[in-house]
Amino acid sequence: MKFIIGKANLLENLIKVSKAITGKSSVQALHGVFIQVANGHILMLGSDMDLSILVQGGCEVVEPGSILVDAKMFLEIIRKLPKGEVTISTGEDDLIEISCGKSLFNVVHMNEKEYPEFPKENNGTEIIVAKDIFSKMIGQVGYAIAQDSLRPILQGILYEVKDSILRLVALDGYRIAYSSSKVDTAVDMSAVIDGRSLINISRLIDNVGSMKIYLHNNHIEFRFDNLIIYSRLLDGKYVAYEQLVPSNSELIITCNRIEIIESIERSALIAQTQDSLNPILNFKIFKSGMVDTLEIKSKSTKGKGREELAITIDKLNSDSFEIAFNGRYLLDMFKNMDSDKIVMNFNNALSPCLCSSLNDESSKFVILPVRVSK
């Protein structure tokens, strides 16, 4: 095998497939990147069996063939090569020769026959969605996937199409994130995708054009540009999230998203300690004369802080309303919203708070309050 390819092109595609190579698999072949060249084309594949990424491109093929090489080492070598054309070839001594300019490396390759086959499934249920919209949807919900493995299904993101609406949902027991977009299909479908895989996929998506998504029995397939990505579906039934979203409220406020983020960040400086990285912030909502006000208080062994910001109260059935939240969870939520104004719906100090962008029902966010002693 021998081929010639520009360093920048090779590196760009190698970085893409490396996102699927975790280096944690007990199968040694999955630590490698599979490369095949023929008829002026190059195919590169990385996989950990949960996520598989295939990139196709062009190159000058002198002699067709395929290799499997340690992905981490290969990536670092290519990254450090000088600019220019890279020539890669194999000889009879089980070594791969990599040359560029005056740089020359001979590295041992792996047994390509041990590499698993790329998933091949046909007749998947197809939808087409704009890449920028799908990437945004992943960003809006990805922060809410569970970080522990006690309930593996919550480490996934629900992918659901119902009544021509695509929904992505994530929850971890403390918060729920929901994002939706209209799609052109009459077929309803539902599956749970590994959350880490979907976040990695979002990092490969640019904001130009559309992508095709195919739902198969055991995998979901994404096709865009020169990429084909397969992600394994998680087993099990997802939580009935609709039942957890509040349907009414006793108090509604509207506030400036940037202002509340900055107030929370300042308050967290006091509330966060070495013993607790989750700052507890106390909210008090009240009318001060003609001004609707949100007061944020924080305290710890380091001291205490107080912030006030002007808000708009839609309805308040008492003189004031108090509730406490994990400040880190609030920041995760607000930073993944993209509107200038946000709406917060409350019932009582122990009930979930429902948040959304003003005049935009396509995404909703739920956060549980923190019980604090008076």
N, C-alpha and C positions, 0 to 999 in steps of 0.2 A: 504494500500500500504506500502511495505517496501523493501528497497534495500540497498546493500552495494557496495561501489565503492572507489577506491583510490583517495585521495585528489587531487593529481597532475593531474590525468586524468579528474576529474570533473571540476577543475578550468580551465584547458586548453579549454575544450569544452564550458564552461560557458562564458568565455571571447569572444569566437568566436560568439556565438549567441547574446551576448550583443551589438555587433556592429550594430545590426538592431533595438535595443530598444533605442529610443531617449528620452523617458520620456516626450515628448511634446504633445502627442496625447490626445485629449479630451475623447477618449475611455479608461477608466481606466484599462481594461483588457490588453491593449497593453503596460502597464507599467510592465507587468509580464513576466516571462519566463515559458513556458509550458513544463512539464516533464512527460514522459510516460515510464513505464517499463513493460516488459513482455518477457518471454522465453529467459532470459539471455541477453536481449538487452535493451539499454536506448536510448530514442529519446528526444532531447531537441530542442525547437523552440522559436525563438525570431522574432518579426515583428513590423513594424510601418505601414503596409499595402503598403508602397512604396517598401520596402526591407524586405524580409523574409529569414531567415537563419535557416536551419535544420541540426543538427549534430546527427549522429548515432554512437553508440559504444557498448561496452560490460560492463556488471556488474553482480553481484550476486543478483538475484531477489528472495526475500523471499515470497513476496506477490505482484502480479501484480496490477497496478493501475496507476492513473495520478493525477497530481497536477498543480496548477498555483500559483506562488509565486512572490512577488515583486522582480524584477530583481536586482535593485541597492542594496537593503538590503541583498539579498541572496548572491550576488557576494562578498560583503564585509565580510560577515560572513565566507564564504568558504575560502576567501583569508587569513583571520587571523587565521584559524584553524591550529593546529599543524600537522606535517607530519603523514601520516598513513591512515587507512581505515575510511571512513565516512559512518555512518549509517543514513539513512533518512526514516522516517515512518510517517504515519498519524494515528490519533486516532479518537475517537468519539466526541472529544471536539473542532473540527474545528481547531486544531493546528497541525503544522508540527514539528516533533521532529528531531533535527539535533545533532548528537553526534559524537565526535572524541576524543579518548583518555579520558582526564578528563574534556573536554569541552562539555557542553550541552546547547542547545537552543531550546526554544519552540516559534514558530512564527505563526502568523495568516496567513492562505493562502487565496487566492482570489477565486472568483467563476469561475471555469474552463469552465462552460457551456457558459459563455459570451465571451470566446476566439474565434476569427474568424477561419474558416477552412483554412488550408494551401492550396495555389493555386494548383489546379490539372488540368493540360492541357496535352493533348496527341497530337501526330502527329506534333510536332514542327519540323522545318527545322534544321538539325544537321550539325555542323562542328566540327572538332577536331583540336585543336591547342596546341602546346607546352606551358606549364604553364609559363616558364621563358620568352618566347617571348611575350605572352599576357600581363603579368605583366609589362614588359618593355614598351610595347605600351601604356598602361594606364599611366605609369609614364611620358612618353614623351608628352602626350597631356593634362593631367589632370589639369595642372596649368593654362590653357587658357580658362577654362569654366567661364562664366559670374558669378559675385558674387552678382549682384542685380537681382530683380525679374521683372524688367520692360519688359523683353522679356524672358518668362519662357523657351522657346525652347532652348535658348543659355545657360541655366543651365544644359543642357544635352550634351552628347557626341554622335556624329553620329557613328553608327555601320553599316557598309556597306560592302557587298560582291559583287564584280563585276569582271567578267572574272577571277574567281578563286583567286582573291586578296582580303584579308580582310583589310579594312581601318577603323581606328578610327580618328575622326576629332573633334576638339574643337575650338571655337572662341568666343571672347567677344566684338568685335567691334574695338579692338586695336591691336589684334594679332591673328594669326591662327596657330594651331599646327596639324600636319598630320603625322600619322604613319601607315605603311602597312606591310603585310606579306602574303606570298603565302599559300593558303589552298587547300585541296583536295575536291573540290565540283564544280559542274557545275551549281549550282543554284544561281542566283543573289537575293539579299535581302537587305533591308534597314530598319533601325529603329533608334529611338533616346532614349538613356538610360539616366536616371537620373545620372548626373555627380558625385554627392556625393556618391551615392550607388556604382557606379563602382570603385571609389577610395577606398571605404571601402572593396570591394571585393578583390582588388589587395593586400590588407594587409593580406588577408587570404591565398594567393597563395604562396606556396614554389616554388622552381625552379627545381623540379624533376618530370619527366613524363609529361603527357598530360592531357587535360581537354576537356570535351564535352560541347558544347554550343548549346542550342535549342532555336530558335526564334518562339514564339507563337504570337497569335493575339494581346494580351494585355500585355504580360510579356516576359522577356527573362530569360532563365533557365541555370544555370551553375552547372555542376556536376564534382566533383573531390574528390579523397580520400574518406572521410566519410561525405562529405558535399553536400547538395543540396541548391542552392541559387536561389531565384526568385527576379527579380527587375521589377517594373512596367515601362512600356514604356511611354514616354511623348507624348502628343497629339500635332499635328501640323506638318508642313513641315519644314525641316531644310533649312538653307541658302544655296544657290548655291555657295559653297565655291570655286569651281574650277575657277569661274569667277573673284575671288578676288586674285588669286595667279599670280604674274607677270610672263609673258611668255618670256620676253627678258630683257636685261640689257645693260647699257652704261658703267658700271664699275664693275669689279669682283676682289675681294681680297681674299686671303687665309691667315689665321692667326692661331696661337697656342691657343687652347681653354683655357687652364689653365692660360696662360699669360694674355689674354684679360679679363678673370674673375677677376684676381687679380688686374689688372689696374682699372677696373670699381669699384671694392670694395674700393680701396683707394680713387678714385675720389669722390665716393659717400659720404665719410666722410665729405667732404667740402660742397657738393651740397645739402645734406639732412639737413633740418632744422625742428624745432618744428612745423612751419606753413605748411610745405610740406614734406611728407614722400616719395615723388616721385622725386628723384634727377634728374635734367635735365643735360645731358652730351652732350658736343659739340664735334663731330668727325671732324677731318680734315685729308684727305688722300692725300699724295703728295710724290714726289721723292726727296730725299735729297742726291744729288750726285748719287752714285751707289746704295743707300739704299732706298728701298720702306718703307714708314713710315706711321703709324697711330698715330695721336696726339689726345689725349682725354683731354679736358679742362673742368673744373668745377669751379663754383663760387657761392657765396652766401654772406649774411651779415657776415658770419664767416671768409671769406677769399676766396682764390682761389687756384686751383691746376692744375698741368699739368703733363700728362703722355705721354711717347712715347714708341712704341713697333714696332719691325721690322715685316713687313708683306711681302707678295708677291702680286704684282699688275699684273693682267692678261691683263687688258686694261684700259687706262685712256686717255680720249679724251680732257683733258685740263691740265693746270699746277697743279691744285689741285681740290679737291671736299670736300664740307662741308655739314654736316647734323647733326641733334640733335635727341636724343632719351631719353625716360624715362629709367633711369639706372636700376630701379627695374625690369622693363619688360625685359631688356636685360639679367639680371642675371637669371631670371626665365627661359628664353629660353636656355641660354648657359649651365646652370647647369643640364638641363634635356636632353642634348645631351651627347653622350658617346665616341665620337671620339677625337683623339689628335688634329686633324686639322679641321677647319671649313671654309666654303666658304660663303661669303656675296656678294649678287648681288644688285647693286643700279641702279637707273635711274636718279632721281633728288632729291632735298632736301625735296620735298613734297610727293614723291611716296613711296609706301611700299618697304621694304627691304626683300628680300628672302634669307633665310639661310638654309644650309644643311651641313651634314658631308661630308668631302672629299671622293670621290669615293663611296658614299652611297646615293642612291636616295630613299631608303625605308622610310625616314622621311624628312619632309620639315617644315620650320617654317617661318612665315611672321610676321613682326612687322611694325607698322606705325611710322613714324617719328614725332617729335614735332616741331611745327612752333615756331620759336624764332625771336625776333626783332633784327636787326643788331645794 
